[in-house]
Amino acid sequence: MIEDAVIYYQGAPGAFSEAAILSHWPYAHPTGCASFAETFQAILEKPDGIGLLPIENAYRGPVYDVLDLLTASPLSIWAEAVQPVELVLMAHGHSDLARIRKVRSHPQALMQSQVFCRQHGLAAEVALDTAGSAREVAELERDDIGAIASPRAAEIYGLNVVRRGIQDHPDNRTRFWLLSRRPISLLSPLHRTKTSMVFDLPDKPGALVDYLMWYKKLGLNLSKVESRPRPGSPFAYRFWIDVVGDAERVDQAWENGLPSLEWGKRLGTYPVLSE
C-alpha cells in the first residue's frame, strides 16, 4: 500500500516535493535524494520503489530533466498530484530585506519569483533545490544571503521569514507524477484520467497534424503538446502529449496512429488526484 510506503523525491526536508507527498499521503515516508537522476536510481534499485517528481509548473513550464529521465527509464506514471507553491524569502538571524544582496534557490523557484527579485535588486544564485538552499544559508550564517523556499523550510532550518508569498503569481502551483515500475491502483476524486506519451514522427509536411487527428476523431482532449530535441538527431524533434479522456478511446487512438510513428512510448495512464 502506498499510504505508509517510502516515496523518494528530489531535495531536502522542506522541499515542495516532500510537501506534495505529505499532502496526498500523510502517512508515507518521504526520502530525499540529491538530484533527479539519483531519485530515479533510488526508485529503480527496489522492485517496488516509488517516487514523486515535479513535471511542470503552472507558469514556468515543464521540468524537462524529469521527462527525459522518464522517457529513458522503465518507470511508468501512476498518478498526477498538484501542489500549491508559496515561496518565502528567508535569512539567517534577521528579517531585514535591505540587508540581503543575494538569494539562493532552485532554478524553477528563482524563475517563479523573478519579479520580486528584480524589484529588490537581489542577485540570484542557483542551488540544487529549494530546501537545500535554505539549509546552506543556515550553515553559512551570513546576513547578506537569503534563500527562497517553503515556509516549512524556514522552520526546519531555523531561518527568519523576510517576506512571504513572493511568487509572481498568487495561484502558483506545480504538478507532480507518481512513478514506479510496479502497478499502483489509485482513484481520481476528480473523475479525471490522463495518458502521457512521447513519440517521433517522420519529417514531412502534416505528419503531426495527421497523427493528432486520431485523437480528435475519438473526442479526446489534448491538454498538452510539447516538442523536445530528439536524441541523436540534431534539430529533429520528439513530441510529448498529455491526453485527457477514457482509457479505451486513448488505446484505440494510439493503436490507429502507431503505423505513422517512427518510435513511440506510452508513459502511463493515470488518475488526476488534484488540480
C-alpha positions as CSV (number, residue, x, y, z in Angstrom):
1,M,0.0,0.0,0.0
2,I,1.2,3.5,-0.8
3,E,-0.2,5.0,2.4
4,D,2.8,4.0,4.5
5,A,5.4,3.5,1.7
6,V,8.8,5.1,1.3
7,I,8.4,7.7,-1.5
8,Y,11.6,9.1,-3.0
9,Y,11.8,12.7,-4.1
10,Q,14.5,15.2,-5.2
11,G,15.5,17.6,-2.5
12,A,15.9,18.0,1.3
13,P,13.3,18.1,4.0
14,G,11.1,21.1,3.5
15,A,11.1,20.8,-0.3
16,F,7.8,21.2,-2.2
17,S,8.1,17.7,-3.4
18,E,8.1,16.5,0.2
19,A,5.1,18.7,0.8
20,A,3.3,17.2,-2.1
21,I,3.9,13.7,-0.8
22,L,2.6,14.5,2.7
23,S,-0.4,16.4,1.3
24,H,-1.6,13.4,-0.6
25,W,-0.2,10.5,1.5
26,P,0.3,11.9,5.1
27,Y,1.5,8.5,6.4
28,A,4.1,7.9,3.7
29,H,7.8,8.2,4.4
30,P,9.3,10.8,2.1
31,T,13.0,10.2,1.4
32,G,15.1,12.9,-0.3
33,C,17.7,12.4,-3.0
34,A,20.3,14.9,-4.2
35,S,19.3,15.0,-7.9
36,F,16.7,13.9,-10.3
37,A,19.0,11.2,-11.6
38,E,19.7,9.9,-8.1
39,T,16.0,9.9,-7.4
40,F,15.3,7.7,-10.5
41,Q,18.2,5.4,-9.4
42,A,16.7,5.1,-5.9
43,I,13.3,4.1,-7.3
44,L,14.9,1.6,-9.7
45,E,17.0,-0.1,-7.0
46,K,13.9,-1.6,-5.4
47,P,11.3,-3.7,-7.4
48,D,8.6,-1.8,-5.6
49,G,10.3,1.6,-5.4
50,I,8.1,4.7,-5.7
51,G,8.9,8.3,-6.3
52,L,7.2,11.6,-6.8
53,L,8.8,14.1,-9.1
54,P,7.8,17.5,-10.5
55,I,6.9,17.6,-14.1
56,E,5.5,21.1,-14.7
57,N,5.0,24.5,-13.0
58,A,1.7,26.3,-13.9
59,Y,3.6,29.4,-15.0
60,R,7.2,28.5,-15.7
61,G,6.6,25.3,-17.7
62,P,7.9,21.8,-17.8
63,V,10.8,20.2,-15.9
64,Y,12.5,18.7,-18.9
65,D,15.1,16.8,-16.9
66,V,12.4,14.6,-15.3
67,L,10.6,14.0,-18.7
68,D,13.9,13.0,-20.4
69,L,14.9,10.6,-17.5
70,L,11.4,9.1,-17.5
71,T,11.5,8.6,-21.3
72,A,14.7,6.6,-21.0
73,S,13.6,4.6,-17.9
74,P,11.3,1.5,-17.3
75,L,9.2,3.5,-14.9
76,S,5.6,4.4,-15.5
77,I,3.3,7.2,-14.3
78,W,0.6,6.0,-11.8
79,A,-0.9,9.3,-10.6
80,E,-0.7,13.1,-11.0
81,A,-0.8,15.3,-7.9
82,V,-0.8,19.2,-7.9
83,Q,0.8,21.1,-5.0
84,P,0.3,24.8,-4.3
85,V,3.7,26.6,-4.2
86,E,4.1,29.6,-1.8
87,L,7.6,31.0,-2.0
88,V,9.2,32.6,1.0
89,L,12.3,34.7,1.3
90,M,14.3,33.8,4.4
91,A,17.5,34.8,6.1
92,H,19.8,33.8,9.0
93,G,19.4,35.8,12.1
94,H,17.3,38.7,10.8
95,S,14.3,39.7,8.7
96,D,15.6,42.9,7.2
97,L,15.2,42.8,3.4
98,A,17.6,45.8,3.0
99,R,20.5,43.6,4.3
100,I,20.1,40.9,1.7
101,R,22.1,41.2,-1.6
102,K,21.8,37.6,-3.0
103,V,19.3,34.9,-2.9
104,R,19.7,31.1,-3.5
105,S,17.2,28.6,-4.7
106,H,16.4,26.0,-7.3
107,P,16.2,27.5,-10.9
108,Q,12.4,26.9,-11.0
109,A,11.8,28.8,-7.8
110,L,14.1,31.7,-9.0
111,M,12.1,31.9,-12.2
112,Q,8.8,31.8,-10.2
113,S,9.9,34.8,-8.1
114,Q,11.9,36.8,-10.6
115,V,9.6,39.9,-10.4
116,F,10.2,40.2,-6.6
117,C,14.0,39.6,-7.0
118,R,14.2,42.2,-9.8
119,Q,12.2,44.8,-7.9
120,H,14.5,44.5,-4.9
121,G,17.8,44.2,-6.7
122,L,18.5,40.6,-5.5
123,A,21.2,38.7,-7.4
124,A,20.2,35.0,-8.0
125,E,22.4,32.1,-7.2
126,V,21.4,28.6,-8.4
127,A,21.1,25.8,-5.9
128,L,20.1,22.1,-6.4
129,D,16.8,22.5,-4.6
130,T,14.8,25.0,-2.6
131,A,15.1,23.4,0.8
132,G,18.8,22.7,0.2
133,S,19.3,26.4,-0.4
134,A,17.7,27.1,3.0
135,R,20.0,24.6,4.7
136,E,23.0,26.2,3.0
137,V,22.0,29.7,4.1
138,A,21.6,28.5,7.7
139,E,25.1,26.9,7.6
140,L,26.7,30.0,6.1
141,E,25.4,32.3,8.9
142,R,25.7,35.3,6.7
143,D,23.2,38.1,6.8
144,D,23.6,39.2,3.2
145,I,22.4,36.0,1.6
146,G,18.8,34.8,1.6
147,A,17.1,31.6,0.4
148,I,13.8,31.2,-1.4
149,A,12.0,28.1,-0.3
150,S,8.8,26.9,1.5
151,P,7.6,28.2,4.9
152,R,8.3,24.8,6.3
153,A,12.0,25.0,5.2
154,A,12.4,28.2,7.2
155,E,11.1,26.4,10.3
156,I,13.2,23.3,9.8
157,Y,16.5,25.2,9.3
158,G,15.8,27.9,11.9
159,L,15.7,30.8,9.4
160,N,13.8,34.1,9.8
161,V,11.0,34.8,7.3
162,V,11.7,38.1,5.5
163,R,8.8,38.1,3.0
164,R,6.0,35.6,2.4
165,G,4.2,35.0,-0.9
166,I,6.9,36.3,-3.2
167,Q,5.9,34.1,-6.1
168,D,5.0,36.1,-9.3
169,H,1.5,34.5,-9.3
170,P,-0.7,34.0,-6.2
171,D,-2.1,30.7,-7.6
172,N,1.4,29.3,-8.3
173,R,1.4,25.5,-8.3
174,T,3.3,22.5,-9.6
175,R,2.1,19.2,-10.9
176,F,4.0,16.0,-9.9
177,W,4.0,12.5,-11.3
178,L,4.0,9.4,-9.1
179,L,6.4,7.0,-10.7
180,S,7.1,3.3,-10.2
181,R,7.8,0.0,-12.0
182,R,5.0,-1.8,-10.1
183,P,1.3,-1.0,-10.7
184,I,-0.3,1.3,-8.2
185,S,-4.0,1.4,-8.1
186,L,-5.5,4.8,-7.2
187,L,-8.8,6.5,-8.0
188,S,-9.2,10.1,-9.1
189,P,-11.6,12.1,-6.8
190,L,-12.0,14.4,-9.8
191,H,-13.1,11.5,-12.0
192,R,-10.3,12.6,-14.4
193,T,-7.8,10.3,-16.2
194,K,-4.8,11.3,-18.3
195,T,-2.4,9.4,-20.6
196,S,1.1,10.7,-21.3
197,M,3.2,9.6,-24.3
198,V,6.2,10.5,-26.3
199,F,6.9,9.8,-29.9
200,D,8.9,10.5,-33.0
201,L,7.3,11.3,-36.4
202,P,8.8,11.4,-39.9
203,D,10.0,14.8,-41.1
204,K,7.3,15.6,-43.7
205,P,4.5,18.1,-44.1
206,G,1.4,17.5,-41.9
207,A,2.9,14.5,-40.0
208,L,2.0,15.9,-36.6
209,V,-1.4,17.1,-37.7
210,D,-2.3,13.8,-39.3
211,Y,-1.3,11.9,-36.2
212,L,-3.2,14.1,-33.8
213,M,-6.3,13.7,-35.8
214,W,-6.8,10.2,-34.5
215,Y,-7.4,11.7,-31.0
216,K,-9.7,14.4,-32.3
217,K,-11.8,11.8,-34.2
218,L,-12.4,9.9,-30.9
219,G,-13.3,13.1,-28.9
220,L,-10.1,13.1,-26.8
221,N,-8.8,16.4,-25.5
222,L,-5.0,17.0,-25.7
223,S,-4.2,19.1,-22.6
224,K,-0.5,19.3,-23.6
225,V,1.5,19.2,-26.8
226,E,5.3,19.8,-26.4
227,S,8.3,19.3,-28.6
228,R,11.7,18.1,-27.4
229,P,15.1,17.7,-29.1
230,R,15.3,14.1,-30.4
231,P,18.4,12.3,-29.0
232,G,21.0,11.6,-31.7
233,S,19.2,13.8,-34.4
234,P,20.3,17.4,-34.4
235,F,17.4,19.8,-34.9
236,A,14.9,17.0,-35.1
237,Y,12.1,16.8,-32.5
238,R,10.3,14.3,-30.3
239,F,6.8,15.1,-29.2
240,W,5.2,14.8,-25.7
241,I,1.4,14.8,-25.4
242,D,-1.0,14.5,-22.4
243,V,-4.4,13.2,-23.4
244,V,-7.5,13.6,-21.2
245,G,-10.2,11.0,-21.6
246,D,-11.4,7.5,-21.4
247,A,-8.5,5.0,-21.5
248,E,-10.2,2.7,-24.0
249,R,-10.5,5.5,-26.6
250,V,-6.9,6.5,-25.9
251,D,-5.9,2.9,-26.6
252,Q,-7.8,3.0,-29.9
253,A,-6.3,6.3,-31.0
254,W,-2.8,5.0,-30.0
255,E,-3.2,1.8,-32.0
256,N,-4.6,3.6,-35.0
257,G,-1.7,6.0,-35.1
258,L,1.1,3.5,-34.5
259,P,1.8,2.9,-38.2
260,S,2.7,6.6,-38.7
261,L,5.2,6.7,-35.8
262,E,8.9,6.2,-36.2
263,W,9.1,5.5,-32.4
264,G,6.7,5.8,-29.6
265,K,6.3,5.1,-25.8
266,R,3.4,5.4,-23.5
267,L,4.5,6.8,-20.1
268,G,1.3,5.8,-18.3
269,T,-2.5,6.1,-18.0
270,Y,-3.2,7.6,-14.5
271,P,-5.7,9.3,-12.3
272,V,-5.5,13.0,-11.6
273,L,-5.7,13.4,-7.8
274,S,-5.8,17.2,-7.5
275,E,-5.6,20.3,-9.7
